[in-house]
């Protein structure tokens, strides 16, 4: 963003806004939010970045909210939102689920499914050599949203060491940089 931030920083980048609506032409970084839950569909959605056509959030009339993308570094600033509640999942299997809790996309059914989905979604972003980062949503459940890694009371819903291990690898953008420096 031009102006004061250019005079007060040497190398820090600034985003004009997270996710849905970039309004400043010269924003330093560009991002979007996506809650697609199918890793294959998510890969197609995010694949346009290789052709300088990243996924952009649009309104209900399929119009862009944002100024055009101009080649800035890009990341997905919200993705995931995987619903998981062990007790409610058990009720769903037995056919007596009356829960009004939610997450994004189709609910996962079994205790292995959140890990599989999380790994698939993370891999799409980590394996994209044009993607500089991402932010998973969300850390904790919030009232009726049961899409956190922790409960509302901050108790782990999943094996945190296992969740941490999924994205703990060198990203494609880092590999490209290492290769260029060699």
C-alpha positions as semicolon CSV with decimal commas, in nm:
position;residue;x (nm);y (nm);z (nm)
1;X;0,000;0,000;0,000
2;X;0,154;0,330;-0,099
3;X;0,185;0,613;0,145
4;X;0,293;0,612;0,506
5;X;0,368;0,240;0,519
6;X;0,629;0,284;0,245
7;X;0,816;0,539;0,456
8;X;0,809;0,342;0,780
9;X;0,907;-0,006;0,669
10;X;1,203;-0,150;0,492
11;X;1,087;-0,496;0,391
12;X;0,755;-0,567;0,563
13;X;0,461;-0,633;0,337
14;X;0,107;-0,512;0,401
15;X;-0,227;-0,644;0,285
16;X;-0,504;-0,396;0,218
17;X;-0,757;-0,639;0,364
18;X;-0,788;-1,005;0,444
19;X;-0,985;-1,221;0,209
20;X;-1,295;-1,107;0,039
21;X;-1,241;-0,751;-0,076
22;X;-0,913;-0,591;-0,180
23;X;-0,982;-0,226;-0,259
24;X;-0,631;-0,082;-0,289
25;X;-0,464;-0,131;-0,627
26;X;-0,113;-0,139;-0,489
27;X;-0,163;-0,382;-0,202
28;X;0,165;-0,565;-0,137
29;X;0,009;-0,907;-0,089
30;X;-0,316;-1,058;-0,211
31;X;-0,527;-1,327;-0,056
32;X;-0,861;-1,503;-0,057
33;X;-1,075;-1,718;0,168
34;X;-1,193;-2,063;0,060
35;X;-1,393;-2,315;0,255
36;X;-1,398;-2,583;-0,015
37;X;-1,376;-2,915;0,168
38;X;-1,295;-3,154;-0,116
39;X;-0,917;-3,155;-0,172
40;X;-0,954;-3,231;-0,546
41;X;-1,198;-2,943;-0,597
42;X;-0,979;-2,720;-0,378
43;X;-0,678;-2,804;-0,598
44;X;-0,871;-2,702;-0,911
45;X;-0,988;-2,383;-0,742
46;X;-0,636;-2,288;-0,632
47;X;-0,463;-2,404;-0,952
48;X;-0,523;-2,080;-1,141
49;X;-0,245;-1,906;-0,953
50;X;0,008;-2,077;-1,181
51;X;-0,148;-1,881;-1,469
52;X;-0,172;-1,553;-1,276
53;X;-0,544;-1,618;-1,220
54;X;-0,584;-1,695;-0,850
55;X;-0,911;-1,788;-0,688
56;X;-1,093;-1,467;-0,598
57;X;-1,396;-1,436;-0,375
58;X;-1,702;-1,316;-0,563
59;X;-2,043;-1,194;-0,454
60;X;-2,372;-1,373;-0,519
61;X;-2,392;-1,219;-0,869
62;X;-2,050;-1,370;-0,951
63;X;-1,894;-1,024;-0,954
64;X;-1,552;-0,959;-0,811
65;X;-1,539;-0,785;-0,476
66;X;-1,180;-0,684;-0,529
67;X;-0,955;-0,484;-0,754
68;X;-0,775;-0,704;-1,009
69;X;-0,489;-0,927;-0,904
70;X;-0,159;-0,783;-1,028
71;X;0,092;-1,056;-0,953
72;X;0,142;-0,986;-0,582
73;X;0,255;-1,264;-0,350
74;X;-0,058;-1,471;-0,278
75;X;-0,190;-1,680;0,008
76;X;-0,516;-1,832;0,129
77;X;-0,585;-1,644;0,450
78;X;-0,873;-1,869;0,555
79;X;-0,932;-2,230;0,464
80;X;-1,051;-2,541;0,640
81;X;-1,335;-2,502;0,884
82;X;-1,368;-2,880;0,909
83;X;-1,660;-2,978;1,133
84;X;-1,575;-3,232;1,400
85;X;-1,758;-3,318;1,719
86;X;-1,707;-3,676;1,832
87;X;-2,027;-3,699;2,035
88;X;-2,244;-3,545;1,764
89;X;-2,082;-3,764;1,499
90;X;-2,178;-4,074;1,700
91;X;-2,538;-3,950;1,717
92;X;-2,538;-3,892;1,342
93;X;-2,424;-4,250;1,278
94;X;-2,708;-4,381;1,497
95;X;-2,957;-4,155;1,318
96;X;-3,054;-3,940;1,615
97;X;-2,851;-3,627;1,547
98;X;-3,050;-3,315;1,627
99;X;-2,748;-3,089;1,646
100;X;-2,749;-2,743;1,500
101;X;-2,372;-2,712;1,509
102;X;-2,189;-2,663;1,183
103;X;-1,864;-2,638;0,997
104;X;-1,795;-2,593;0,629
105;X;-1,887;-2,855;0,370
106;X;-2,008;-3,204;0,439
107;X;-1,950;-3,325;0,793
108;X;-1,678;-3,579;0,844
109;X;-1,816;-3,907;0,974
110;X;-1,534;-4,083;1,151
111;X;-1,248;-3,988;1,379
112;X;-0,988;-4,048;1,104
113;X;-1,167;-3,821;0,854
114;X;-1,062;-3,480;0,996
115;X;-0,695;-3,577;0,959
116;X;-0,743;-3,702;0,603
117;X;-0,928;-3,387;0,500
118;X;-0,683;-3,153;0,677
119;X;-0,387;-3,325;0,510
120;X;-0,552;-3,311;0,167
121;X;-0,634;-2,940;0,196
122;X;-0,292;-2,848;0,339
123;X;-0,115;-3,044;0,064
124;X;-0,290;-2,840;-0,206
125;X;-0,141;-2,522;-0,062
126;X;0,198;-2,657;0,048
127;X;0,255;-2,822;-0,292
128;X;0,171;-2,504;-0,486
129;X;0,502;-2,333;-0,578
130;X;0,324;-1,997;-0,613
131;X;0,155;-1,999;-0,271
132;X;0,357;-1,824;-0,001
133;X;0,139;-1,923;0,294
134;X;-0,198;-2,001;0,442
135;X;-0,404;-1,967;0,757
136;X;-0,623;-2,254;0,872
137;X;-0,956;-2,168;1,030
138;X;-1,018;-2,221;1,297
139;X;-0,828;-2,279;1,617
140;X;-1,127;-2,320;1,850
141;X;-1,497;-2,394;1,830
142;X;-1,707;-2,080;1,862
143;X;-2,060;-2,137;1,993
144;X;-2,247;-2,333;1,721
145;X;-1,940;-2,350;1,495
146;X;-1,781;-2,688;1,569
147;X;-1,495;-2,648;1,322
148;X;-1,206;-2,583;1,557
149;X;-0,908;-2,799;1,644
150;X;-0,988;-2,724;2,008
151;X;-1,324;-2,698;2,185
152;X;-1,466;-2,368;2,301
153;X;-1,305;-2,444;2,642
154;X;-0,964;-2,502;2,475
155;X;-0,956;-2,880;2,513
156;X;-0,796;-3,061;2,219
157;X;-1,050;-3,233;1,992
158;X;-0,781;-3,399;1,784
159;X;-0,430;-3,533;1,834
160;X;-0,241;-3,203;1,822
161;X;0,098;-3,366;1,752
162;X;-0,057;-3,540;1,453
163;X;-0,218;-3,217;1,328
164;X;0,110;-3,030;1,372
165;X;0,300;-3,296;1,176
166;X;0,079;-3,265;0,866
167;X;0,207;-2,925;0,744
168;X;0,554;-2,973;0,893
169;X;0,745;-3,009;0,568
170;X;0,921;-2,789;0,317
171;X;0,674;-2,607;0,095
172;X;0,705;-2,604;-0,284
173;X;0,770;-2,228;-0,282
174;X;1,066;-2,288;-0,048
175;X;1,199;-2,566;-0,270
176;X;1,180;-2,336;-0,571
177;X;1,375;-2,072;-0,379
178;X;1,638;-2,323;-0,267
179;X;1,680;-2,447;-0,624
180;X;1,713;-2,091;-0,757
181;X;1,978;-2,010;-0,496
182;X;2,185;-2,321;-0,572
